[in-house]
Amino acid sequence: MTYQAIPDSANFFYVRNKLNPNAPDLKGEVILSEDLMNELVSNWKAGTQPRIDIAIWKKTSERAGEYFSLRVSKRAAKKSDDVPF
């Protein structure tokens, strides 16, 4: 099966051949959808600091071994200013 990038998601894999101790332990890329990118830019232009929510799952595949799957989404609106989440 060919890998297909899914907007607003990413996979991070362990770096197997670290060349120095300061190299990252995991690498990957995040692909943002046009809708999410427009929302972030709109917030920035309005003077609001853009924020995204991130969810991460630990997964295993036969080919890649253990890796992390990540999903980003627009930050949900707070129900009340008194609640921090």
PAKOL-22090 format. One line per 5 residues: number of its first residue (from 1); for each residue x, y, z of N, C-alpha, C. Coordinates in nm, 3 decimals. Layout:
BEGIN
NUM> X Y Z X Y Z X Y Z; ...
END
This chain:
BEGIN
1> 0.084 -0.117 0.000 0.000 0.000 0.000 0.089 0.124 0.000; 0.058 0.218 -0.087 0.134 0.342 -0.099 0.089 0.440 0.009; 0.184 0.508 0.068 0.153 0.608 0.171 0.084 0.727 0.108; -0.026 0.769 0.167 -0.095 0.889 0.121 -0.106 0.985 0.239; -0.061 1.107 0.217 -0.068 1.209 0.321 -0.213 1.247 0.346
6> -0.249 1.262 0.471 -0.384 1.303 0.509 -0.374 1.442 0.569; -0.452 1.538 0.515 -0.446 1.675 0.568 -0.473 1.679 0.718; -0.403 1.768 0.786 -0.417 1.789 0.930 -0.373 1.668 1.012; -0.278 1.595 0.959 -0.227 1.479 1.032 -0.078 1.461 1.002; -0.017 1.371 1.078 0.124 1.342 1.059 0.157 1.208 1.121
11> 0.269 1.153 1.080 0.326 1.035 1.143 0.469 1.069 1.180; 0.508 1.035 1.301 0.644 1.058 1.347 0.709 0.925 1.377; 0.826 0.904 1.317 0.897 0.779 1.329 1.028 0.799 1.405; 1.070 0.695 1.476 1.198 0.701 1.545 1.311 0.712 1.444; 1.409 0.796 1.473 1.526 0.810 1.388 1.616 0.691 1.421
16> 1.640 0.605 1.324 1.716 0.482 1.349 1.867 0.504 1.349; 1.914 0.594 1.266 2.058 0.617 1.254 2.093 0.759 1.297; 2.087 0.784 1.427 2.122 0.916 1.478 2.272 0.937 1.461; 2.308 1.047 1.395 2.449 1.075 1.369 2.518 1.148 1.484; 2.441 1.210 1.571 2.499 1.274 1.689 2.397 1.275 1.801
21> 2.441 1.292 1.925 2.349 1.284 2.039 2.244 1.396 2.043; 2.266 1.504 1.969 2.170 1.613 1.966 2.064 1.597 1.857; 2.075 1.494 1.778 1.977 1.469 1.671 1.842 1.434 1.735; 1.731 1.465 1.666 1.599 1.434 1.723 1.577 1.284 1.734; 1.492 1.245 1.827 1.458 1.104 1.844 1.350 1.060 1.745
26> 1.265 1.153 1.705 1.157 1.125 1.610 1.156 1.232 1.503; 1.110 1.195 1.383 1.096 1.291 1.273 0.968 1.262 1.197; 0.915 1.366 1.136 0.795 1.353 1.055 0.759 1.489 0.999; 0.642 1.497 0.940 0.595 1.625 0.888 0.446 1.635 0.910; 0.398 1.758 0.925 0.255 1.784 0.939 0.207 1.852 0.811
31> 0.099 1.803 0.758 0.040 1.861 0.638 -0.090 1.929 0.679; -0.093 2.062 0.666 -0.212 2.138 0.705 -0.308 2.152 0.588; -0.437 2.137 0.617 -0.539 2.157 0.514 -0.552 2.306 0.487; -0.609 2.339 0.373 -0.630 2.479 0.338 -0.723 2.546 0.439; -0.826 2.474 0.484 -0.921 2.531 0.581 -0.852 2.567 0.712
36> -0.771 2.476 0.764 -0.702 2.503 0.890 -0.601 2.615 0.873; -0.529 2.616 0.763 -0.432 2.721 0.738 -0.500 2.857 0.729; -0.612 2.865 0.658 -0.687 2.990 0.647 -0.734 3.038 0.784; -0.779 2.946 0.867 -0.824 2.980 1.002 -0.708 3.037 1.085; -0.592 2.975 1.077 -0.474 3.023 1.151 -0.431 3.161 1.103
41> -0.428 3.182 0.972 -0.390 3.312 0.916 -0.491 3.418 0.955; -0.619 3.384 0.949 -0.725 3.478 0.986 -0.711 3.521 1.132; -0.684 3.425 1.221 -0.663 3.457 1.363 -0.542 3.549 1.379; -0.435 3.517 1.310 -0.312 3.597 1.320 -0.337 3.741 1.273; -0.405 3.755 1.159 -0.433 3.889 1.106 -0.525 3.968 1.199
46> -0.611 3.898 1.274 -0.702 3.964 1.367 -0.633 3.997 1.500; -0.505 3.962 1.510 -0.430 3.991 1.632 -0.445 3.885 1.741; -0.505 3.773 1.705 -0.520 3.662 1.799 -0.410 3.560 1.773; -0.348 3.513 1.878 -0.243 3.413 1.861 -0.305 3.283 1.809; -0.265 3.237 1.691 -0.320 3.112 1.637 -0.282 2.992 1.725
51> -0.376 2.905 1.749 -0.352 2.784 1.828 -0.418 2.666 1.760; -0.359 2.549 1.778 -0.418 2.426 1.727 -0.418 2.322 1.838; -0.513 2.233 1.833 -0.516 2.119 1.924 -0.439 2.005 1.857; -0.370 1.926 1.938 -0.293 1.813 1.887 -0.333 1.688 1.964; -0.361 1.580 1.891 -0.387 1.449 1.951 -0.284 1.352 1.894
56> -0.230 1.266 1.980 -0.122 1.173 1.938 -0.158 1.031 1.982; -0.139 0.937 1.890 -0.159 0.796 1.916 -0.028 0.721 1.895; 0.003 0.629 1.983 0.119 0.543 1.967 0.073 0.421 1.887; 0.143 0.393 1.775 0.103 0.284 1.685 0.222 0.195 1.653; 0.193 0.082 1.593 0.297 -0.011 1.550 0.260 -0.066 1.413
61> 0.360 -0.074 1.326 0.338 -0.138 1.197 0.451 -0.237 1.172; 0.422 -0.334 1.087 0.522 -0.435 1.056 0.645 -0.373 0.990; 0.622 -0.278 0.902 0.732 -0.218 0.826 0.810 -0.113 0.906; 0.739 -0.024 0.976 0.805 0.088 1.043 0.833 0.062 1.191; 0.774 -0.040 1.247 0.788 -0.063 1.390 0.699 0.033 1.467
66> 0.747 0.077 1.583 0.669 0.168 1.666 0.681 0.312 1.614; 0.568 0.383 1.608 0.569 0.522 1.564 0.450 0.594 1.628; 0.443 0.724 1.608 0.335 0.804 1.663 0.256 0.869 1.549; 0.125 0.861 1.559 0.036 0.923 1.462 -0.023 1.047 1.529; -0.026 1.156 1.456 -0.067 1.284 1.512 -0.179 1.344 1.429
71> -0.271 1.412 1.496 -0.381 1.479 1.427 -0.392 1.621 1.484; -0.400 1.721 1.397 -0.417 1.859 1.441 -0.555 1.907 1.402; -0.610 1.998 1.483 -0.742 2.053 1.452 -0.752 2.194 1.508; -0.851 2.266 1.460 -0.877 2.401 1.508 -0.906 2.394 1.657; -0.851 2.488 1.730 -0.872 2.493 1.875 -1.020 2.513 1.905
76> -1.078 2.427 1.988 -1.219 2.439 2.023 -1.240 2.561 2.112; -1.353 2.626 2.093 -1.386 2.744 2.172 -1.413 2.702 2.316; -1.367 2.784 2.411 -1.393 2.756 2.552 -1.539 2.781 2.583; -1.596 2.700 2.672 -1.735 2.719 2.715 -1.746 2.836 2.812; -1.639 2.855 2.892 -1.638 2.962 2.990 -1.495 3.008 3.010
81> -1.477 3.136 3.038 -1.343 3.188 3.063 -1.286 3.135 3.194; -1.373 3.082 3.281 -1.329 3.032 3.411 -1.266 2.894 3.401; -1.295 2.820 3.295 -1.244 2.684 3.278 -1.126 2.685 3.182; -1.009 2.636 3.226 -0.890 2.643 3.139 -0.888 2.542 3.026; -0.986 2.451 3.018 -0.988 2.351 2.910 -1.128 2.322 2.866
END
